[in-house]
């Protein structure tokens, strides 16, 4: 096995989101999201783009599911600072209070995929 990831549904507490996003949202206690629970690749495959392919596949699957389920954002819990940098390079943003938890708006991901397939 070269790599894997897991996906799940997730609820974001409105208080965990950056204030500039909260202002634009309906006044709910929780916002629906998808969680990439774990994304990993074998150390032997380092530098071969496997992590990027796994992340792209995970995001694509989440976006496909979002046609039937509400998904406001994609959330990841990065293992360490190196992983944080990996996710940030794809547009994920850190949560204000949890430095290893990051999110990417589903709308942003959908726009990026649309541009990539044009």
C-alpha positions in Angstrom: 0.0 0.0 0.0 1.4 3.4 -1.0 -1.1 5.6 0.9 -4.6 6.0 2.3 -7.1 8.5 3.7 -10.4 8.4 5.6 -13.4 10.6 5.2 -16.3 11.4 7.5 -19.0 13.9 8.2 -18.2 16.6 10.7 -19.9 19.5 12.4 -18.0 22.8 12.9 -18.9 24.8 15.9 -19.6 28.3 14.7 -17.4 29.7 17.4 -14.4 27.8 16.0 -14.5 29.6 12.7 -12.8 32.9 11.9 -15.0 35.9 12.7 -14.9 37.1 9.0 -16.5 33.9 7.9 -19.1 33.8 10.8 -20.5 37.2 9.7 -21.4 35.7 6.3 -23.1 32.6 7.7 -26.6 31.8 8.9 -26.9 31.9 12.7 -26.6 28.1 13.4 -24.7 26.5 16.3 -23.0 24.1 13.9 -22.0 24.1 10.3 -21.8 20.9 8.2 -18.4 19.9 7.0 -16.4 16.9 5.8 -13.4 15.6 7.7 -10.3 14.1 6.1 -9.6 12.0 9.2 -6.2 10.8 8.2 -4.2 11.1 5.0 -0.9 9.3 4.8 1.6 7.9 2.3 4.4 5.5 2.7 7.8 7.1 3.4 9.2 5.2 0.4 6.8 7.2 -1.9 8.0 10.6 -0.6 8.5 13.2 -3.3 6.5 11.3 -5.9 3.3 13.3 -5.6 1.3 10.6 -3.9 0.1 12.9 -1.1 -1.1 15.4 -3.6 -3.0 12.7 -5.5 -4.6 11.4 -2.4 -5.7 14.8 -1.3 -7.1 15.6 -4.7 -9.0 12.3 -4.7 -10.4 12.9 -1.2 -11.5 16.4 -2.1 -13.1 15.2 -5.4 -15.1 12.5 -3.4 -16.2 15.1 -0.9 -17.3 17.5 -3.6 -19.2 14.7 -5.3 -21.0 13.9 -2.0 -21.8 17.6 -1.5 -24.3 17.3 -4.4 -26.4 15.3 -2.0 -25.2 16.4 1.4 -24.5 19.8 2.9 -20.7 20.5 3.1 -19.6 24.0 3.9 -15.9 23.1 4.5 -13.3 20.4 4.3 -11.5 20.0 7.6 -8.2 18.3 8.3 -6.2 17.7 11.5 -2.5 17.9 10.5 -0.1 15.7 12.3 2.7 18.3 12.6 4.0 21.5 11.2 5.2 19.8 8.0 1.7 18.5 7.4 0.3 22.0 8.1 2.5 23.4 5.4 1.4 20.7 3.0 -2.3 21.5 3.5 -1.6 25.3 3.4 0.1 24.9 0.1 -3.3 23.8 -1.3 -5.2 26.7 0.2 -6.3 25.3 3.6 -6.4 27.8 6.4 -5.7 27.3 10.1 -8.5 27.6 12.7 -7.8 30.6 15.0 -7.7 28.5 18.2 -6.4 25.1 16.9 -3.2 25.5 15.1 -3.1 22.0 13.6 -6.7 22.0 12.4 -7.2 23.5 9.0 -10.2 24.0 6.7 -10.9 24.7 3.0 -14.2 26.1 2.0 -16.0 23.6 -0.2 -16.9 26.4 -2.6 -13.2 27.3 -2.9 -12.3 23.6 -3.6 -15.1 23.4 -6.2 -13.8 26.5 -8.0 -10.3 25.1 -8.0 -11.5 21.8 -9.5 -13.5 23.6 -12.1 -10.4 25.7 -13.2 -8.3 22.5 -13.2 -10.7 20.7 -15.6 -11.2 23.6 -18.0 
